[in-house]
Amino acid sequence: MNESLQQHLECLARDECYRVDAVLKEGRLERTERVFFVGANGAEQGPFVRKVFEAESGLGSAYGRVLAAQRQGQRFLHLPRIIDCYSLGEQDAVVMEFVPGRTLADELYETGPSLDAAKRLFPGICDAIAELHGRFDPPIIHRDIKPSNFMVVGDTVLVIDLGIARTYDKDAVCDTSHFGTRAYAPPEQFGYGQTDVRSDVYALGMLLFYLLCEETPAPSTVQGRLRAHGVPQSVRDVVAQATAFDPADRFGSVGAMRAAFMYAVGCPVDFRKGSLAADTGCARGAGDIWRGDSASEAGCAQDPGFQPGLRMDGALRPGSVGHAADSDLAGFTPGAAEPALSSAVPGASTLRDAKKRGRSEAFAHGAKVAFRWLWEFW
């Protein structure tokens, strides 16, 4: 018997050992079930969750990476334990730990939206996504961050659905498959470019909006609704930067967003780690981070050269003084020597190259503006 047939029969035998107790969700390309493992003596273990995907869909591949990491000894605080992954020919299956508790949507329905709810839940949500980004190389991009895909178990938040998660590919131009929940997914997830960690940052920004307002987010109304709910300017600025249309204008990592949020709500932050600092002396006014206060003024331990009011490229963050695109200081780092003006006269070829670049950049800018308008209108 050839090896592939033997593996297929073994997978069928494993699959038959599970008794389906309930179908939790069913769609065109996947099915989620609550199952029990039935031993040879009839004894049952469980419950477990089994997800079955159509093999041709390409869904569920991230589960295999998590299982491989677990078998190498890694432990994850914010992911359900994967029990098994196997192929049934036209279908792929994954069996994982059943997580008791309430979804984030149910939790917020019970407690109501508020800044206190966000302070209690959002750091754990960020930690859950940061595990996918930081514990894998290349990172796993979740792509379906929404309230129903997080479970709240006591003080812990777990992310429970990696069905459309993908592995970041540095050579890819855009995603090969366009899935996701429209209200939370960034524009690049639907063809504007390849998704990366900043795509999950965008979705986290929309999820933070949900925690503060308990409303389905729409890009054109987010800031107005936050103001209507009395959300402080410092927190609105965090949402604004996280959900910027251009990924380059967003936080560069989930850890950076977490740190900015914690600082905005007055909690101590160690900016080197994006986590709470032991020194409570750095908890200051919520708006100070956006005014570009220096590390010594804020009393926070920060990386050399890091300034809260600036992006890593030196451009002003939204809400600090003005948007970098509208400021003459874009790209200028405070405290740096002022660049000397060159007295050299550019040659004809240099001018031609500059004109070509200008036309190309103008076209790209026009396309981006048009896409942004369509995105917000949609």
C-alpha positions as a Markdown table, in Angstrom:
| # | Residue | x | y | z |
|---|---|---|---|---|
| 1 | Met | 0.0 | 0.0 | 0.0 |
| 2 | Asn | 1.5 | 3.3 | -1.0 |
| 3 | Glu | 2.3 | 5.9 | 1.7 |
| 4 | Ser | -0.3 | 8.5 | 0.7 |
| 5 | Leu | -3.1 | 6.0 | 0.8 |
| 6 | Gln | -2.0 | 4.7 | 4.2 |
| 7 | Gln | -2.0 | 8.3 | 5.5 |
| 8 | His | -5.5 | 8.9 | 4.1 |
| 9 | Leu | -6.8 | 5.7 | 5.8 |
| 10 | Glu | -5.2 | 6.7 | 9.1 |
| 11 | Cys | -6.9 | 10.2 | 8.8 |
| 12 | Leu | -10.3 | 8.6 | 8.1 |
| 13 | Ala | -9.8 | 6.4 | 11.2 |
| 14 | Arg | -9.0 | 9.3 | 13.4 |
| 15 | Asp | -11.9 | 11.3 | 12.0 |
| 16 | Glu | -14.4 | 8.5 | 12.8 |
| 17 | Cys | -13.3 | 8.6 | 16.4 |
| 18 | Tyr | -15.1 | 11.9 | 16.9 |
| 19 | Arg | -18.8 | 12.2 | 17.7 |
| 20 | Val | -20.4 | 15.4 | 16.6 |
| 21 | Asp | -22.4 | 16.9 | 19.4 |
| 22 | Ala | -23.5 | 20.1 | 17.7 |
| 23 | Val | -22.8 | 22.2 | 14.6 |
| 24 | Leu | -21.8 | 25.6 | 15.9 |
| 25 | Lys | -21.4 | 27.4 | 12.5 |
| 26 | Glu | -21.6 | 26.3 | 8.9 |
| 27 | Gly | -20.7 | 28.2 | 5.7 |
| 28 | Arg | -19.9 | 27.5 | 2.1 |
| 29 | Leu | -16.2 | 26.7 | 2.8 |
| 30 | Glu | -16.0 | 25.7 | 6.4 |
| 31 | Arg | -18.0 | 24.1 | 9.2 |
| 32 | Thr | -17.4 | 24.4 | 13.0 |
| 33 | Glu | -18.5 | 21.5 | 15.3 |
| 34 | Arg | -18.5 | 20.6 | 18.9 |
| 35 | Val | -17.2 | 17.1 | 19.1 |
| 36 | Phe | -16.2 | 14.4 | 21.7 |
| 37 | Phe | -13.5 | 11.8 | 21.2 |
| 38 | Val | -14.8 | 8.3 | 21.6 |
| 39 | Gly | -12.2 | 5.7 | 22.7 |
| 40 | Ala | -12.2 | 2.0 | 21.8 |
| 41 | Asn | -14.0 | 1.1 | 25.1 |
| 42 | Gly | -16.7 | 3.7 | 24.4 |
| 43 | Ala | -15.4 | 6.2 | 26.9 |
| 44 | Glu | -15.6 | 9.8 | 25.8 |
| 45 | Gln | -13.2 | 12.8 | 26.2 |
| 46 | Gly | -14.1 | 16.4 | 25.4 |
| 47 | Pro | -15.7 | 18.5 | 24.4 |
| 48 | Phe | -13.4 | 19.7 | 21.6 |
| 49 | Val | -13.9 | 22.1 | 18.6 |
| 50 | Arg | -13.4 | 20.7 | 15.1 |
| 51 | Lys | -13.3 | 22.9 | 12.1 |
| 52 | Val | -13.6 | 21.3 | 8.7 |
| 53 | Phe | -12.4 | 23.3 | 5.6 |
| 54 | Glu | -12.8 | 22.7 | 1.9 |
| 55 | Ala | -9.2 | 21.8 | 0.9 |
| 56 | Glu | -9.3 | 23.9 | -2.3 |
| 57 | Ser | -10.2 | 27.1 | -0.3 |
| 58 | Gly | -6.7 | 27.3 | 1.3 |
| 59 | Leu | -8.3 | 28.1 | 4.6 |
| 60 | Gly | -7.0 | 26.9 | 8.0 |
| 61 | Ser | -3.3 | 26.7 | 7.1 |
| 62 | Ala | -2.3 | 28.8 | 10.2 |
| 63 | Tyr | -3.5 | 25.9 | 12.5 |
| 64 | Gly | -0.7 | 23.7 | 11.2 |
| 65 | Arg | 1.9 | 26.2 | 12.1 |
| 66 | Val | 0.5 | 26.6 | 15.6 |
| 67 | Leu | 0.4 | 22.8 | 16.1 |
| 68 | Ala | 4.0 | 22.5 | 14.8 |
| 69 | Ala | 5.1 | 25.2 | 17.3 |
| 70 | Gln | 3.3 | 23.4 | 20.1 |
| 71 | Arg | 5.0 | 20.1 | 19.3 |
| 72 | Gln | 8.4 | 21.9 | 19.5 |
| 73 | Gly | 7.6 | 22.9 | 23.1 |
| 74 | Gln | 6.0 | 26.4 | 22.6 |
| 75 | Arg | 3.1 | 27.4 | 24.8 |
| 76 | Phe | 0.7 | 30.1 | 24.0 |
| 77 | Leu | -1.3 | 32.1 | 26.6 |
| 78 | His | -3.9 | 33.5 | 24.2 |
| 79 | Leu | -4.5 | 30.6 | 21.7 |
| 80 | Pro | -6.6 | 27.4 | 22.2 |
| 81 | Arg | -4.4 | 24.3 | 22.3 |
| 82 | Ile | -4.4 | 22.5 | 18.9 |
| 83 | Ile | -5.1 | 18.7 | 19.3 |
| 84 | Asp | -4.8 | 17.5 | 15.7 |
| 85 | Cys | -4.7 | 18.5 | 12.1 |
| 86 | Tyr | -5.4 | 16.1 | 9.3 |
| 87 | Ser | -6.5 | 15.8 | 5.7 |
| 88 | Leu | -9.5 | 14.0 | 4.3 |
| 89 | Gly | -8.6 | 14.5 | 0.7 |
| 90 | Glu | -11.2 | 17.1 | -0.4 |
| 91 | Gln | -11.4 | 18.5 | 3.2 |
| 92 | Asp | -8.9 | 19.5 | 5.9 |
| 93 | Ala | -9.8 | 19.3 | 9.6 |
| 94 | Val | -8.4 | 20.7 | 12.8 |
| 95 | Val | -9.4 | 19.7 | 16.3 |
| 96 | Met | -8.7 | 22.1 | 19.1 |
| 97 | Glu | -9.4 | 22.8 | 22.8 |
| 98 | Phe | -12.9 | 23.9 | 23.6 |
| 99 | Val | -12.7 | 27.3 | 25.3 |
| 100 | Pro | -15.5 | 27.9 | 27.9 |
| 101 | Gly | -16.5 | 31.5 | 28.5 |
| 102 | Arg | -18.2 | 34.3 | 26.6 |
| 103 | Thr | -17.3 | 35.9 | 23.3 |
| 104 | Leu | -16.2 | 39.5 | 23.5 |
| 105 | Ala | -19.5 | 40.5 | 21.9 |
| 106 | Asp | -21.4 | 38.8 | 24.7 |
| 107 | Glu | -19.1 | 40.3 | 27.3 |
| 108 | Leu | -19.7 | 43.8 | 26.1 |
| 109 | Tyr | -23.4 | 43.2 | 25.8 |
| 110 | Glu | -23.4 | 42.3 | 29.5 |
| 111 | Thr | -21.2 | 45.1 | 30.7 |
| 112 | Gly | -21.9 | 47.8 | 28.2 |
| 113 | Pro | -19.3 | 49.9 | 26.2 |
| 114 | Ser | -17.1 | 52.2 | 28.2 |
| 115 | Leu | -13.5 | 53.4 | 28.6 |
| 116 | Asp | -13.3 | 51.1 | 31.7 |
| 117 | Ala | -14.3 | 48.1 | 29.5 |
| 118 | Ala | -11.6 | 49.1 | 27.0 |
| 119 | Lys | -9.0 | 49.4 | 29.7 |
| 120 | Arg | -9.9 | 46.0 | 31.1 |
| 121 | Leu | -10.1 | 44.1 | 27.8 |
| 122 | Phe | -8.1 | 45.8 | 25.1 |
| 123 | Pro | -4.6 | 45.1 | 26.5 |
| 124 | Gly | -5.4 | 41.3 | 26.5 |
| 125 | Ile | -6.8 | 41.5 | 23.0 |
| 126 | Cys | -3.5 | 43.1 | 21.8 |
| 127 | Asp | -1.5 | 40.5 | 23.6 |
| 128 | Ala | -3.4 | 37.7 | 21.8 |
| 129 | Ile | -2.7 | 39.2 | 18.4 |
| 130 | Ala | 0.9 | 40.0 | 19.3 |
| 131 | Glu | 1.5 | 36.3 | 20.0 |
| 132 | Leu | 0.6 | 35.5 | 16.4 |
| 133 | His | 2.9 | 38.3 | 15.1 |
| 134 | Gly | 5.8 | 37.9 | 17.5 |
| 135 | Arg | 6.0 | 34.1 | 18.1 |
| 136 | Phe | 6.2 | 33.2 | 14.4 |
| 137 | Asp | 8.7 | 34.1 | 11.7 |
| 138 | Pro | 7.3 | 35.1 | 9.3 |
| 139 | Pro | 4.3 | 36.4 | 11.4 |
| 140 | Ile | 0.8 | 35.0 | 11.1 |
| 141 | Ile | -1.7 | 37.8 | 10.1 |
| 142 | His | -5.1 | 37.1 | 11.6 |
| 143 | Arg | -7.2 | 39.1 | 9.1 |
| 144 | Asp | -10.5 | 38.5 | 10.9 |
| 145 | Ile | -10.3 | 40.5 | 14.1 |
| 146 | Lys | -13.9 | 41.1 | 15.3 |
| 147 | Pro | -15.8 | 40.7 | 18.6 |
| 148 | Ser | -17.1 | 37.2 | 18.0 |
| 149 | Asn | -13.6 | 35.9 | 17.4 |
| 150 | Phe | -12.3 | 36.5 | 21.0 |
| 151 | Met | -13.3 | 34.6 | 24.1 |
| 152 | Val | -13.1 | 36.2 | 27.6 |
| 153 | Val | -12.2 | 33.7 | 30.2 |
| 154 | Gly | -11.8 | 35.4 | 33.6 |
| 155 | Asp | -9.1 | 37.9 | 33.1 |
| 156 | Thr | -7.7 | 36.2 | 30.0 |
| 157 | Val | -8.6 | 36.9 | 26.4 |
| 158 | Leu | -8.1 | 34.2 | 23.7 |
| 159 | Val | -8.4 | 34.5 | 20.0 |
| 160 | Ile | -10.3 | 31.5 | 18.7 |
| 161 | Asp | -10.6 | 31.6 | 14.9 |
| 162 | Leu | -7.6 | 31.4 | 12.6 |
| 163 | Gly | -9.6 | 30.2 | 9.6 |
| 164 | Ile | -8.6 | 33.0 | 7.2 |
| 165 | Ala | -5.2 | 33.8 | 8.9 |
| 166 | Arg | -2.3 | 33.8 | 6.5 |
| 167 | Thr | 1.5 | 33.8 | 6.7 |
| 168 | Tyr | 3.1 | 37.1 | 5.7 |
| 169 | Asp | 5.1 | 36.8 | 2.4 |
| 170 | Lys | 7.7 | 39.5 | 1.9 |
| 171 | Asp | 7.6 | 39.0 | -1.9 |
| 172 | Ala | 3.9 | 39.1 | -2.3 |
| 173 | Val | 2.2 | 42.2 | -3.8 |
| 174 | Cys | -1.3 | 41.5 | -2.5 |
| 175 | Asp | -3.3 | 38.7 | -0.8 |
| 176 | Thr | -4.3 | 35.8 | -3.1 |
| 177 | Ser | -7.6 | 35.5 | -1.3 |
| 178 | His | -9.8 | 38.3 | -0.1 |
| 179 | Phe | -11.7 | 37.3 | 3.0 |
| 180 | Gly | -12.7 | 39.2 | 6.1 |
| 181 | Thr | -15.4 | 41.1 | 7.9 |
| 182 | Arg | -16.0 | 44.3 | 6.0 |
| 183 | Ala | -16.5 | 46.6 | 9.0 |
| 184 | Tyr | -13.2 | 45.6 | 10.6 |
| 185 | Ala | -10.9 | 44.8 | 7.7 |
| 186 | Pro | -8.5 | 47.3 | 6.3 |
| 187 | Pro | -8.6 | 48.4 | 2.6 |
| 188 | Glu | -5.5 | 46.5 | 1.6 |
| 189 | Gln | -7.3 | 43.3 | 2.6 |
| 190 | Phe | -9.6 | 43.8 | -0.4 |
| 191 | Gly | -7.0 | 44.3 | -3.0 |
| 192 | Tyr | -5.2 | 47.6 | -2.1 |
| 193 | Gly | -2.0 | 45.7 | -1.2 |
| 194 | Gln | -0.6 | 42.8 | 0.9 |
| 195 | Thr | -1.8 | 42.4 | 4.5 |
| 196 | Asp | 0.8 | 42.6 | 7.2 |
| 197 | Val | 0.9 | 43.3 | 10.9 |
| 198 | Arg | -0.4 | 46.8 | 10.3 |
| 199 | Ser | -3.5 | 45.3 | 8.8 |
| 200 | Asp | -4.3 | 43.7 | 12.1 |
| 201 | Val | -3.5 | 47.0 | 13.8 |
| 202 | Tyr | -6.3 | 48.6 | 11.7 |
| 203 | Ala | -8.7 | 45.9 | 12.7 |
| 204 | Leu | -7.7 | 46.4 | 16.4 |
| 205 | Gly | -8.4 | 50.1 | 16.0 |
| 206 | Met | -11.9 | 49.3 | 14.8 |
| 207 | Leu | -12.3 | 46.8 | 17.7 |
| 208 | Leu | -11.3 | 49.5 | 20.1 |
| 209 | Phe | -14.0 | 51.7 | 18.7 |
| 210 | Tyr | -16.5 | 48.8 | 19.3 |
| 211 | Leu | -15.4 | 48.5 | 22.9 |
| 212 | Leu | -16.0 | 52.3 | 23.4 |
| 213 | Cys | -19.3 | 52.5 | 21.5 |
| 214 | Glu | -20.6 | 49.0 | 20.9 |
| 215 | Glu | -21.5 | 50.0 | 17.3 |
| 216 | Thr | -20.5 | 48.5 | 14.0 |
| 217 | Pro | -17.7 | 50.7 | 12.8 |
| 218 | Ala | -17.8 | 52.7 | 9.5 |
| 219 | Pro | -14.6 | 54.6 | 8.6 |
| 220 | Ser | -16.3 | 57.9 | 7.8 |
| 221 | Thr | -18.2 | 58.1 | 11.1 |
| 222 | Val | -15.8 | 56.6 | 13.7 |
| 223 | Gln | -14.4 | 59.9 | 15.1 |
| 224 | Gly | -17.8 | 61.5 | 15.2 |
| 225 | Arg | -19.3 | 58.6 | 17.1 |
| 226 | Leu | -16.4 | 58.6 | 19.6 |
| 227 | Arg | -16.9 | 62.3 | 20.3 |
| 228 | Ala | -20.6 | 61.6 | 20.8 |
| 229 | His | -19.8 | 59.0 | 23.4 |
| 230 | Gly | -17.5 | 61.4 | 25.2 |
| 231 | Val | -14.3 | 59.4 | 24.5 |
| 232 | Pro | -11.2 | 61.5 | 25.4 |
| 233 | Gln | -9.2 | 63.1 | 22.6 |
| 234 | Ser | -6.1 | 61.1 | 23.5 |
| 235 | Val | -7.9 | 57.8 | 23.0 |
| 236 | Arg | -9.6 | 59.1 | 19.8 |
| 237 | Asp | -6.1 | 59.8 | 18.5 |
| 238 | Val | -5.1 | 56.2 | 19.1 |
| 239 | Val | -8.1 | 55.0 | 17.1 |
| 240 | Ala | -7.3 | 57.5 | 14.4 |
| 241 | Gln | -3.7 | 56.4 | 13.9 |
| 242 | Ala | -4.5 | 52.7 | 14.1 |
| 243 | Thr | -7.2 | 53.1 | 11.4 |
| 244 | Ala | -5.3 | 55.3 | 9.0 |
| 245 | Phe | -6.1 | 54.5 | 5.4 |
| 246 | Asp | -2.4 | 54.2 | 4.5 |
| 247 | Pro | -0.6 | 51.4 | 6.4 |
| 248 | Ala | 2.5 | 53.6 | 6.7 |
| 249 | Asp | 0.6 | 56.0 | 8.9 |
| 250 | Arg | -0.5 | 53.4 | 11.4 |
| 251 | Phe | 1.3 | 52.0 | 14.4 |
| 252 | Gly | 4.1 | 49.8 | 13.2 |
| 253 | Ser | 3.2 | 47.0 | 15.6 |
| 254 | Val | 0.5 | 45.8 | 18.0 |
| 255 | Gly | 2.9 | 46.4 | 20.9 |
| 256 | Ala | 3.3 | 50.1 | 19.9 |
| 257 | Met | -0.5 | 50.5 | 19.7 |
| 258 | Arg | -1.0 | 48.8 | 23.1 |
| 259 | Ala | 1.6 | 51.1 | 24.7 |
| 260 | Ala | 0.0 | 54.2 | 23.1 |
| 261 | Phe | -3.4 | 53.2 | 24.3 |
| 262 | Met | -2.2 | 52.5 | 27.9 |
| 263 | Tyr | -0.4 | 55.8 | 28.0 |
| 264 | Ala | -3.5 | 57.6 | 26.6 |
| 265 | Val | -5.7 | 56.3 | 29.4 |
| 266 | Gly | -3.1 | 57.2 | 32.1 |
| 267 | Cys | -1.5 | 53.9 | 32.7 |
| 268 | Pro | 2.3 | 53.5 | 33.2 |
| 269 | Val | 4.1 | 52.2 | 30.1 |
| 270 | Asp | 7.5 | 50.9 | 29.3 |
| 271 | Phe | 7.9 | 51.9 | 25.6 |
| 272 | Arg | 10.8 | 49.5 | 25.1 |
| 273 | Lys | 8.5 | 46.5 | 25.7 |
| 274 | Gly | 5.1 | 48.0 | 24.9 |
| 275 | Ser | 4.0 | 46.8 | 28.3 |
| 276 | Leu | 3.2 | 48.2 | 31.8 |
| 277 | Ala | 6.1 | 49.7 | 33.5 |
| 278 | Ala | 6.9 | 49.0 | 37.1 |
| 279 | Asp | 7.5 | 52.7 | 37.8 |
| 280 | Thr | 4.2 | 54.4 | 38.2 |
| 281 | Gly | 5.8 | 57.8 | 37.9 |
| 282 | Cys | 5.2 | 57.8 | 34.1 |
| 283 | Ala | 1.4 | 57.9 | 34.3 |
| 284 | Arg | 0.6 | 61.4 | 33.3 |
| 285 | Gly | -2.1 | 63.3 | 31.6 |
| 286 | Ala | -3.8 | 61.3 | 28.9 |
| 287 | Gly | -3.0 | 63.7 | 26.1 |
| 288 | Asp | 0.7 | 64.2 | 26.8 |
| 289 | Ile | 1.8 | 61.4 | 24.5 |
| 290 | Trp | 0.5 | 63.2 | 21.5 |
| 291 | Arg | 2.2 | 66.5 | 22.2 |
| 292 | Gly | 5.6 | 65.0 | 21.6 |
| 293 | Asp | 6.8 | 65.2 | 25.2 |
| 294 | Ser | 10.4 | 63.9 | 25.7 |
| 295 | Ala | 11.2 | 60.7 | 27.5 |
| 296 | Ser | 12.7 | 62.6 | 30.4 |
| 297 | Glu | 9.6 | 64.8 | 30.8 |
| 298 | Ala | 7.3 | 61.8 | 30.7 |
| 299 | Gly | 9.4 | 59.8 | 33.1 |
| 300 | Cys | 9.0 | 56.7 | 30.9 |
| 301 | Ala | 11.7 | 54.3 | 29.9 |
| 302 | Gln | 11.9 | 54.5 | 26.2 |
| 303 | Asp | 14.2 | 53.6 | 23.3 |
| 304 | Pro | 16.8 | 56.2 | 22.5 |
| 305 | Gly | 15.5 | 58.6 | 20.0 |
| 306 | Phe | 11.9 | 57.6 | 20.5 |
| 307 | Gln | 9.4 | 60.5 | 20.9 |
| 308 | Pro | 5.8 | 59.8 | 21.6 |
| 309 | Gly | 4.5 | 62.5 | 19.3 |
| 310 | Leu | 6.4 | 61.2 | 16.3 |
| 311 | Arg | 6.4 | 58.2 | 14.1 |
| 312 | Met | 9.7 | 56.3 | 13.7 |
| 313 | Asp | 10.3 | 58.2 | 10.4 |
| 314 | Gly | 10.1 | 61.5 | 12.2 |
| 315 | Ala | 6.7 | 62.5 | 10.8 |
| 316 | Leu | 4.2 | 64.0 | 13.2 |
| 317 | Arg | 1.6 | 61.7 | 14.6 |
| 318 | Pro | -2.0 | 62.7 | 14.1 |
| 319 | Gly | -3.1 | 64.9 | 16.9 |
| 320 | Ser | 0.4 | 66.1 | 17.9 |
| 321 | Val | 0.5 | 69.4 | 16.0 |
| 322 | Gly | -0.9 | 68.6 | 12.6 |
| 323 | His | -0.8 | 65.8 | 10.0 |
| 324 | Ala | 2.7 | 65.4 | 8.6 |
| 325 | Ala | 1.4 | 65.9 | 5.1 |
| 326 | Asp | 0.1 | 69.3 | 6.1 |
| 327 | Ser | 3.2 | 70.4 | 8.0 |
| 328 | Asp | 6.5 | 71.8 | 6.9 |
| 329 | Leu | 8.1 | 69.7 | 9.6 |
| 330 | Ala | 7.3 | 66.3 | 8.0 |
| 331 | Gly | 10.4 | 64.2 | 8.2 |
| 332 | Phe | 12.1 | 66.7 | 10.5 |
| 333 | Thr | 13.2 | 65.4 | 13.9 |
| 334 | Pro | 13.2 | 68.0 | 16.7 |
| 335 | Gly | 16.6 | 68.7 | 18.1 |
| 336 | Ala | 18.4 | 67.6 | 14.9 |
| 337 | Ala | 20.7 | 70.1 | 13.1 |
| 338 | Glu | 18.9 | 72.1 | 10.4 |
| 339 | Pro | 20.0 | 70.8 | 7.0 |
| 340 | Ala | 22.2 | 73.1 | 5.0 |
| 341 | Leu | 20.9 | 74.3 | 1.7 |
| 342 | Ser | 22.9 | 73.1 | -1.3 |
| 343 | Ser | 24.3 | 75.7 | -3.6 |
| 344 | Ala | 24.7 | 73.2 | -6.4 |
| 345 | Val | 22.4 | 73.7 | -9.5 |
| 346 | Pro | 20.8 | 70.5 | -10.6 |
| 347 | Gly | 21.6 | 69.3 | -14.0 |
| 348 | Ala | 19.1 | 68.7 | -16.9 |
| 349 | Ser | 19.0 | 64.9 | -16.3 |
| 350 | Thr | 18.3 | 65.5 | -12.6 |
| 351 | Leu | 15.4 | 67.8 | -13.4 |
| 352 | Arg | 14.0 | 65.2 | -15.9 |
| 353 | Asp | 14.2 | 62.5 | -13.3 |
| 354 | Ala | 12.5 | 64.7 | -10.7 |
| 355 | Lys | 9.7 | 65.4 | -13.2 |
| 356 | Lys | 9.2 | 61.7 | -13.9 |
| 357 | Arg | 9.2 | 60.9 | -10.2 |
| 358 | Gly | 6.7 | 63.8 | -9.7 |
| 359 | Arg | 4.3 | 62.5 | -12.3 |
| 360 | Ser | 4.6 | 59.0 | -11.0 |
| 361 | Glu | 4.0 | 60.1 | -7.4 |
| 362 | Ala | 1.1 | 62.3 | -8.5 |
| 363 | Phe | -0.6 | 59.4 | -10.3 |
| 364 | Ala | -0.1 | 57.2 | -7.2 |
| 365 | His | -1.4 | 59.9 | -4.9 |
| 366 | Gly | -4.5 | 60.4 | -7.2 |
| 367 | Ala | -5.2 | 56.7 | -7.2 |
| 368 | Lys | -4.9 | 56.5 | -3.5 |
| 369 | Val | -7.2 | 59.4 | -3.0 |
| 370 | Ala | -9.8 | 57.9 | -5.3 |
| 371 | Phe | -9.6 | 54.5 | -3.5 |
| 372 | Arg | -9.9 | 56.2 | -0.1 |
| 373 | Trp | -13.0 | 58.1 | -1.3 |
| 374 | Leu | -14.6 | 54.8 | -2.6 |
| 375 | Trp | -13.6 | 53.1 | 0.6 |
| 376 | Glu | -15.3 | 55.6 | 2.9 |
| 377 | Phe | -18.3 | 56.0 | 0.6 |
| 378 | Trp | -18.7 | 52.2 | 0.6 |
